[in-house]
Amino acid sequence: MARKFFVGGNWKCNGTAEEVKKIVTTLNEAEVPSEDDVEVVVSPPFVFLTLVKTLLRPDFSIAAQNCWVRKGGAFTGEVSAEMLINLGIPWVILGHSERRQLLNESDDFVGDKVAYALIQGLKVIACVGETLEQRESGATMKVVAAQTEAIFDKVSNWSNIVLAYEPVWAIGTGKVATPAQAQEVHSELRKWLHDNVGPEVAASTRIIYGGSVSGANCKELATKPDVDGFLVGGASLKPEFIEIIKSATLKQNA
Ligand code: PGA
């Protein structure tokens, strides 16, 4: 089953309104492969979601960077899945390692969030990934399988989930996983999906790589059979994001 190449841009907690407008202008003017060949989703901070939605070209989509675990109410500072739906935001990133590590989001909590967001009708970029210590102790697959299982346990329909493998040691460090390291974990994750969810879900779920992806290193990564795209942080704020989107064509030729 063909998996459409997916490129997400995670802008994290960056930008002023002026800078956001500049990034959107660059994206709008870019010549990129058609939406039949690549799905592009950018993820601005909450406060700029409406601005980006108004300005962004219609063939690119938008994700929030988080949402609350259940229905809204007396949860100061939170944004609910219902609010994102109400604004017409189709995607949300959940389980990013920065939230797992800095805000102590547990595997279970992330699983609950993914399940609730899906029920409300959002599509989810669900992030998993090991720390350097976990990799060096040989626990990579155990960790990412446990993170994936916590989501799988609570979800019955995987068609609106993109799984993002983002090794924590590669995020924002300039230390990208080698294509072989990425392929190894992606193929293990697909095997995990095959054995625990089923062959159809394993064949159709996009597993994207994140962690110091750049215009230069995306090309070789994109040709790996189980790398179905990227979740890009730092480079998504720069014009080189366009190069990363274009790596979708390498995938087709691979
Ligand atoms: P990075 O971030 O590309 O800046 O390493 C990736 C991410 O956190 O999604």
Residues whose N, C-alpha, C, O or C-beta is under 5 A from the ligand:
A	BS01	PGA	N10 A170 I171 G172 T173 G210 G211 S212 V213 L231 V232 G233 G234 A235
